[in-house]
Amino acid sequence: MVRIIDRRFDSKKKSTANRQRFMRRFKRQIRKAVADAIDGRSIRDLESGEEISIPSKDLSEPSFQHGKEGVWEQVFTGNDRFASGDGIDRPMGGGGSGGGGGASNEGESEDDFVFQLSRDEFLDVFFDDLALPNLVRTELAKLTEFKTQRAGFTSDGVPTNINVVRSLRGAIGRRKALGAPLAARVREIDDEIEALEQDTTAHLDEIAALREERSRLLIRIEAIPFIDRFDLRYNNRIRIPKPITQAVMFCVMDVSGSMDEQKKATAKRFFMLLYLFLRRNYEHIDVVFIRHHTIAKEVDEDEFFHSRESGGTVVSSALRLMTDIVRDRYPPGAWNVYGAQASDGDNWDNDSPICCDILDKELLALCRYFAYIEITTGEAQNLWRQYEGLTAHHRNFALQRIESLEDIYPVFRELFKKEPA
């Protein structure tokens, strides 16, 4: 057997190309490992990397070997015991399974290859599982606030922004610059007059001319304005983007009997995307989980996704609880409040108008953005029909439908796309 080994020196960035080539080759195994990792991860841990194990049997390399020359024939041994489809008895002794037998002095094997995915690589594979090439962050809307900041001085402005100290400093400098040559000439004349006055009879006309010149110079010095228009300096203030430092994300999910495990898994994927989006815009973010059937309750993430508690459907209980939590713990003046509600839309008929009224009059005024996601494959439910009227009056409210996992990212982009300038 002949092995060909590339011993050329690595060029710049060659390791990156090799890594990408490796990931393309073992994409199926990596995607399966990432899918398994997502099922066991929490939303807050989604952005970290992952350690992937590639089975040794998948790492076999193609090899070259010399073949026989010319025309040749080969005879294979026959089989007189088994035919296709026959079952084979298990060997006696139970030595075929690992762990229970004794040690052996024969045989060899290779350990699985462990491959560490970076955070970005992990997210790329995660989004690829949602039928995405990658997360195009530049196409997602960002809410930006601006703050006014001092940025030096300017010669134009309004009277209320005049900087008195800087203006007087400029005026003094201008007066000194314009009056310095004249004042120097006045001092020279004073010295000349003092020298000529030693002999008053001989230089009377010359002294008179010098005194006349001195008077003209003093008049010119006095004529220099104390402050001129181009001495004025104004405080310059500019608007700069202010990073919004903290936000809270409310995950509201219906856990009534009609929300099966598949719908909950779809909701979890959407909440993961929303969390990642907010993490790229805020330095600090809290996550509040609210699950409801007929009664709403704030829970931790594990109970939110895995609790088996179920019942009827009264959505207004969750919206009232979210409103109370925002007012008690997350005042909108200090926090940027986001909400995402996932449901199959099946609600008690008398409760849907109440939900619409809570959003319209209370909750949407406290939120920067609120999205309702209806996870269903059938026609729109009564909750959707009630919510449709809110979109015309509230720009911070949106609703979308998700029928399968492939719809998650298009729906997410539609909810958070940039608005035209």
C-alpha positions in Angstrom: 0.0 0.0 0.0 1.3 3.5 -0.9 0.5 6.6 1.2 1.0 10.0 -0.3 1.8 12.7 2.3 1.8 16.4 1.5 5.0 17.7 3.2 4.9 21.2 1.7 5.2 24.1 4.1 1.8 25.5 5.1 1.0 28.8 3.5 -0.8 31.6 5.2 -4.4 30.7 6.2 -3.9 27.2 4.9 -5.1 25.8 8.2 -8.4 27.7 7.9 -9.0 26.2 4.4 -8.2 22.7 5.7 -10.6 23.2 8.6 -13.4 24.3 6.3 -12.6 21.3 4.0 -12.8 19.0 7.0 -16.2 20.4 8.1 -17.6 20.0 4.6 -16.5 16.4 4.5 -18.0 15.5 7.8 -21.0 17.8 7.6 -23.5 15.1 8.3 -21.8 13.9 11.5 -21.2 17.5 12.7 -24.8 18.4 12.0 -26.1 15.4 13.9 -23.8 16.2 16.9 -25.0 19.9 16.9 -28.6 18.7 16.8 -28.0 16.5 19.8 -26.2 19.3 21.6 -29.1 21.8 21.0 -31.6 19.4 22.5 -29.6 19.4 25.7 -28.7 23.1 25.8 -30.4 26.0 27.4 -31.1 29.2 25.5 -28.4 31.1 27.3 -25.7 28.5 26.4 -26.5 28.5 22.7 -23.6 30.8 21.8 -20.8 28.7 23.1 -18.9 26.2 21.0 -19.2 22.4 21.0 -16.9 19.4 21.2 -17.7 17.0 18.3 -16.6 13.4 18.2 -16.1 11.9 14.7 -16.2 8.0 14.8 -13.0 6.4 13.7 -14.7 4.4 11.1 -15.6 7.6 9.3 -12.0 8.8 9.2 -10.7 6.2 6.7 -8.6 7.7 3.9 -8.5 6.5 0.3 -5.2 4.7 -0.5 -3.4 3.7 -3.7 -2.0 0.3 -4.4 -0.5 -1.6 -7.3 -2.9 -3.7 -9.3 -2.1 -7.0 -11.1 -1.0 -6.5 -14.7 -2.6 -8.2 -17.6 -5.6 -10.5 -17.7 -6.1 -12.6 -14.7 -8.8 -14.8 -13.1 -9.8 -15.3 -9.5 -11.7 -18.1 -7.8 -13.7 -17.3 -4.7 -14.6 -19.9 -2.1 -18.1 -21.2 -2.2 -20.8 -21.2 0.5 -22.7 -24.4 1.1 -24.3 -23.4 4.5 -26.2 -20.2 4.1 -28.4 -18.6 1.5 -29.4 -14.9 1.3 -31.8 -13.9 4.1 -30.8 -16.7 6.5 -30.3 -15.8 10.2 -27.0 -16.5 12.0 -27.1 -17.9 15.5 -25.4 -15.8 18.2 -22.0 -17.2 19.2 -21.9 -19.1 22.5 -20.1 -17.6 25.5 -21.3 -14.0 25.3 -17.9 -12.6 24.3 -19.3 -10.5 21.6 -20.3 -7.5 23.8 -17.8 -5.2 25.4 -17.4 -4.6 29.1 -18.4 -8.1 30.4 -15.5 -10.1 29.0 -12.0 -10.4 30.3 -9.0 -8.6 29.0 -7.3 -9.8 25.8 -3.8 -9.7 24.4 -5.0 -9.4 20.8 -6.6 -6.8 18.6 -6.2 -3.0 18.2 -8.5 -0.1 17.5 -8.5 3.7 17.3 -10.3 6.3 19.5 -12.9 8.6 18.0 -11.5 11.9 16.6 -12.6 14.8 18.9 -13.2 18.1 17.0 -13.8 21.4 18.7 -16.3 23.7 17.0 -16.0 27.4 17.6 -19.0 29.6 18.5 -19.4 30.9 15.0 -19.0 27.5 13.5 -21.6 26.1 15.9 -24.1 28.8 15.0 -23.5 28.3 11.3 -24.3 24.6 11.6 -27.3 25.5 13.9 -28.7 27.9 11.4 -28.0 25.5 8.5 -30.2 23.0 10.3 -33.0 25.6 10.0 -32.5 25.7 6.2 -30.2 28.8 6.5 -26.9 29.5 4.9 -26.0 31.7 7.8 -27.4 34.4 10.0 -27.3 37.7 8.1 -27.1 40.0 11.0 -26.8 43.2 8.9 -30.3 42.6 7.6 -31.9 42.5 11.0 -33.4 45.7 12.4 -31.5 47.4 15.3 -33.2 49.8 17.6 -30.7 52.6 18.2 -30.9 55.4 20.7 -28.9 58.6 20.4 -27.4 60.8 23.1 -26.0 64.4 22.8 -22.3 64.7 23.5 -20.0 67.7 23.6 -17.6 67.8 20.6 -15.5 70.9 20.9 -16.5 74.3 19.6 -17.8 75.8 16.5 -18.0 79.3 15.1 -21.7 79.1 14.2 -24.6 78.4 16.5 -27.4 79.9 18.5 -26.9 82.4 21.4 -27.9 79.9 24.0 -24.9 77.8 23.1 -22.3 80.6 23.4 -19.2 79.6 25.4 -18.3 82.8 27.2 -14.8 81.7 28.4 -13.7 80.4 25.0 -15.1 83.5 23.3 -13.3 85.9 25.6 -10.1 83.9 25.3 -10.3 84.3 21.5 -11.1 88.0 21.8 -8.1 88.6 24.1 -5.9 86.8 21.7 -7.2 88.8 18.7 -6.7 92.1 20.6 -3.2 91.2 21.5 -2.4 90.1 18.0 -3.7 93.3 16.4 -2.6 95.7 19.1 0.9 94.3 19.8 2.7 96.1 16.9 1.0 99.3 17.8 1.8 99.0 21.5 5.4 98.2 20.6 5.6 101.4 18.5 4.1 103.4 21.3 6.8 102.2 23.6 9.5 103.1 21.1 8.0 106.6 20.7 8.1 107.0 24.5 11.7 106.0 24.6 12.5 108.4 21.7 10.6 111.3 23.3 12.4 110.6 26.6 15.8 110.8 24.9 14.9 114.0 22.9 13.6 115.7 26.0 17.1 115.9 27.4 17.6 118.8 25.0 14.2 120.5 24.7 15.5 123.5 22.6 16.9 121.5 19.7 14.1 118.9 19.0 10.8 120.6 19.7 9.3 119.9 16.3 10.5 116.3 16.3 9.0 115.7 19.7 5.7 117.2 18.6 5.6 114.9 15.6 6.3 111.9 17.8 3.6 112.8 20.3 1.1 113.3 17.4 2.0 109.8 16.1 1.6 108.4 19.6 -1.9 109.8 19.9 -2.9 108.3 16.6 -1.6 104.9 17.7 -3.4 105.1 20.9 -6.6 105.9 19.0 -6.1 102.9 16.8 -5.5 100.7 19.8 -8.7 101.9 21.5 -10.5 101.3 18.2 -9.8 97.6 18.4 -13.2 96.1 19.4 -13.4 94.3 22.8 -15.1 91.4 21.1 -15.9 90.8 17.5 -18.4 88.5 15.8 -15.7 86.0 14.7 -14.5 85.8 18.3 -17.7 84.0 19.3 -17.4 80.3 19.9 -20.4 78.0 20.5 -20.6 74.7 22.3 -20.7 72.0 19.6 -23.0 69.1 20.4 -23.4 66.0 18.2 -25.7 63.0 18.4 -23.9 59.7 18.7 -25.4 56.2 18.8 -25.9 55.1 22.4 -25.6 51.4 23.0 -28.7 50.2 24.8 -27.1 48.3 27.6 -29.9 46.2 29.1 -33.0 44.4 27.9 -35.4 41.8 29.1 -36.9 39.2 26.8 -40.3 37.6 27.8 -40.9 34.1 26.4 -44.6 33.4 26.7 -45.8 29.9 25.6 -49.1 28.1 25.6 -48.8 24.6 27.2 -52.4 23.6 26.9 -53.3 20.1 25.7 -53.2 21.1 22.0 -49.5 22.2 22.2 -47.6 18.9 21.6 -43.9 18.3 21.9 -43.2 19.1 18.3 -44.8 22.6 18.6 -42.9 23.2 21.8 -39.6 22.3 20.0 -40.5 24.7 17.2 -41.2 27.5 19.8 -37.8 26.7 21.4 -36.0 27.2 18.1 -37.7 30.6 17.6 -36.9 31.7 21.1 -33.3 30.7 20.6 -33.0 32.9 17.5 -34.7 35.8 19.3 -32.2 35.5 22.2 -29.2 35.5 19.8 -30.5 38.6 18.1 -30.9 40.5 21.3 -27.5 39.4 22.6 -25.9 41.1 19.6 -27.6 44.4 20.5 -27.5 44.5 24.2 -24.7 44.1 26.8 -27.0 42.6 29.4 -30.2 40.7 28.8 -32.6 39.0 31.2 -34.9 36.2 30.1 -38.3 35.7 31.8 -40.2 32.5 31.0 -44.0 32.4 31.4 -46.0 29.3 30.6 -49.8 29.1 30.8 -52.8 26.9 30.2 -55.8 28.3 32.3 -53.3 29.7 34.8 -50.1 31.6 34.0 -46.9 31.0 36.0 -43.3 32.3 35.8 -40.9 29.3 35.6 -37.3 28.5 34.9 -36.2 27.4 31.5 -36.2 23.7 32.2 -39.7 23.7 33.5 -40.7 26.1 30.6 -39.8 23.5 27.9 -40.1 20.2 29.7 -42.9 20.4 32.2 -45.8 18.0 31.5 -48.4 20.2 33.1 -51.3 20.8 30.8 -54.9 21.9 30.7 -57.3 24.3 29.0 -56.3 27.7 27.4 -56.8 31.1 28.9 -54.1 33.3 27.3 -55.1 36.5 29.1 -53.6 35.1 32.3 -50.1 35.1 30.8 -50.5 38.7 29.4 -51.6 40.0 32.8 -48.7 38.3 34.5 -46.2 39.7 32.0 -47.7 43.2 32.5 -47.3 43.0 36.3 -43.7 41.7 36.0 -42.7 44.6 33.7 -44.2 47.2 36.0 -42.7 45.6 39.2 -39.2 44.7 38.0 -38.5 46.1 34.6 -39.5 49.7 34.3 -39.4 50.8 30.6 -37.4 53.8 31.4 -34.4 51.6 32.4 -35.1 48.4 30.5 -35.9 47.6 26.9 -38.8 45.2 27.0 -39.3 42.5 24.3 -42.0 39.9 24.2 -42.6 36.8 22.1 -45.7 34.7 22.5 -45.9 31.3 21.0 -49.2 29.4 20.7 -51.2 27.3 18.4 -53.9 30.0 18.6 -56.6 27.8 20.2 -58.0 30.0 23.0 -61.2 30.2 24.9 -63.5 32.3 22.8 -64.5 34.7 25.5 -60.9 35.3 26.5 -59.5 36.4 23.1 -61.1 39.9 23.2 -59.7 40.3 26.7 -56.2 39.5 25.4 -56.5 42.0 22.6 -57.7 44.7 25.1 -54.7 44.0 27.4 -52.2 44.3 24.6 -53.9 47.4 23.1 -54.3 49.4 26.3 -51.5 48.2 28.6 -48.8 45.9 27.4 -47.8 47.3 24.0 -47.2 50.7 25.6 -44.5 49.1 27.8 -42.8 47.1 25.1 -40.3 48.0 22.4 -41.5 45.0 20.4 -44.0 42.2 20.8 -44.3 39.3 18.4 -47.0 36.7 18.3 -46.1 33.4 16.7 -48.9 31.0 15.8 -47.6 27.5 15.4 -50.2 25.6 13.4 -50.6 23.8 10.1 -54.3 24.6 9.7 -56.3 27.8 9.3 -55.9 30.8 11.6 -57.4 30.4 15.0 -59.6 32.9 17.0 -56.6 34.5 18.8 -55.0 35.3 15.5 -58.2 36.9 14.2 -58.4 39.1 17.3 -54.7 40.1 17.1 -54.9 41.1 13.4 -56.6 44.4 14.3 -53.6 45.5 16.5 -51.1 45.7 13.6 -52.7 48.8 12.1 -52.4 50.8 15.3 -49.2 49.5 16.9 -45.9 49.5 14.9 -44.2 47.6 17.7 -46.6 44.6 17.3 -46.2 41.9 14.7 -47.7 38.4 14.1 -46.5 35.6 11.9 -47.4 31.9 11.4 -45.0 28.9 11.5 -46.0 25.6 10.0 -42.7 23.8 10.1 -39.1 24.2 11.2 -38.2 25.5 7.8 -40.4 28.5 8.4 -38.7 29.7 11.5 -35.9 31.8 10.0 -38.0 33.4 7.2 -40.6 34.4 9.8 -37.8 35.7 12.1 -36.4 37.8 9.4 -39.8 39.2 8.5 -40.4 40.1 12.1 -37.0 41.9 12.5 -36.2 43.2 9.0 -35.0 46.7 8.6 -37.6 49.3 7.7 -36.9 51.3 4.6 -35.3 54.7 5.3 
